[in-house]
Amino acid sequence: MLRRHKRLLVLTALVLIATFWWGCSQPDDILTEKSTTLINLVAERLPTTPDGMAYQLWVADTVILDAVVGTQAIDEPFRYDFATNKFLELDGTRRADTNEFRFSGDILNYQWVLMTVERTDGSGASPGPVMLIDSVTPDWVSKLDMIFPLSDSLWFSAVEFNMESPSNGRDSASDGAAVWFSVYDERTWLVQDTIALDSWVIDTAYVDTFTPDEGDCITNIVNISDPVVHDTQRVFGFDTVPIQIVTYSQETVETCDSGQGHLLKTSVSLFYNTLPRDSGQYDAFTQVAVNLPDLRPMGWLYQGWVLSSVISDLGVGVGEFTPPAWVGFNRHDTTIRATDGHLLATGLFHDLYLPDQSNLHVDDPHRVPPYPGEDFFKALPPNQQDIEVNLVPDHPNNQPGPPTGSAFIALHPMNAVTDTTNFPLIIQIRDLPNNRYDVYTEAQQFIMRGMINHNTFGMGVNEGLPQVQARVRRF
């Protein structure tokens, strides 16, 4: 009996220890619905909220290509200051709850958590453009990592630009007054008109003996009449070339037979005069860029910009540059040139293989590449001036000089409150060329640098798109 009691005591102790350990080491049953969710935000590279705009947290049932469905707002809209890493009220004061946001519900009842960009005056559709997003899953470890939608595709993007000015008809003196997000080369067309072919002959012979049924007829070409010349045009790039096409009419004879056999032999000779060939040059714009996904379903467009001291000196800029939320970035950082300069926009677009939404500054609307970009000749701010913006000026003795600025592509929320500055999400950038030779050569391809680091929370990455980590408590 004593031994049996000992075994029972040991078993009871083991059960108690296991129960105590299991209760202490395991998380709460996260599948049990709670009435309140507290979310603490930790930001990395989150931009300072632009004037007139704020951020808003949401939960959503479903996110599909053209809509965010079943949304509920989390707490109130807020602003953020990148320099101080502070979450602010709409009036600019620090939030009483600092970085903690309250949701009157259980976040596990929803599939997605997202951060949008909203207008502070409440105008426009709401929710606004989705800037950060993550899926809600029951196997989390008490945190969510929100990143820009489709940033995996953006990570593999590659973009080029050229500075050819096609609206001035391949005038090299004006090259450097344009930025087109495509590849350019000047090609030679070579057309030999149909009346410029060497003389040539077609001989065909068909020998046969046959006996058609009585009353059948045989149709045969017996002559080719005088030629007819047609004037037409062929398009090469932005240029048209007049060409001539020569055609010949055919005379036929129809022979009906009464049953006799016949020997048929046909010979056709075509003679052309030889004339000189037509040749010349034309502008060829092509696109080799990849992986800029269509972000319109998430509320975003792309916006091309040029930032240059030349624009400031001429007084034709739309506004000042808004810096990105890059750690350690300052106005002396050479990643972006001429940060004290002014901006001109090249236009909004959603696809690098299609034209952008406008060409306000093009000199000749009939010579516009079918890709995003702009020539800077016409209707320049502030007074619709018609002058040339030479972004790559001459230097003494044709020596390279310092770049006057940068060309870049930024993400643009479709509810933006201003078009006088860039939204501070820059994804592609490159210095403007520093030598005139680079912009009037027969081929131009300036490869841009991608600035789309993402999913790097806590790794000390200075440049890239914003991230926000959401630490969640449910009760």
Secondary structure, DSSP 8 states (H G I E B T S, - for coil): -HHHHHHHHHHHHHHHHHHHHHHHHS---TTS--S-EEEEEEEES-----TTEEEEEEEEEEEETTEEEEEEEEEEEEEEETTTTEEE-TTSSB-TTTTEEEESS-GGGSSEEEEEEEETT--S-SS--EEEEEE--TT--SEEEEB-TTHHHHHT-B-EEB---GGGSS-GGGTTSEEESSEEEEEEEEE--GGGS----B------EE---TT-EEEEEEEEEEEEEEEEEEEETTEEEEEEEEEEEEEEEEEE-SS--EE----B---------EEEEEEEEE---B-----GGGTEEEEEEEEEHHHHHHT--SEE------TT--TT-TTSS-TTSEEEEEEEES-TTS--S--TT-S-TTS--SSSEEE-SSSBTTTTB-----SS---GGG------EEEEEEEEETT-S-SSS--S-EEEEEE--S-GGGGSSSEE-EE-EE----S-TTS---SSS-EEEEEEEE-
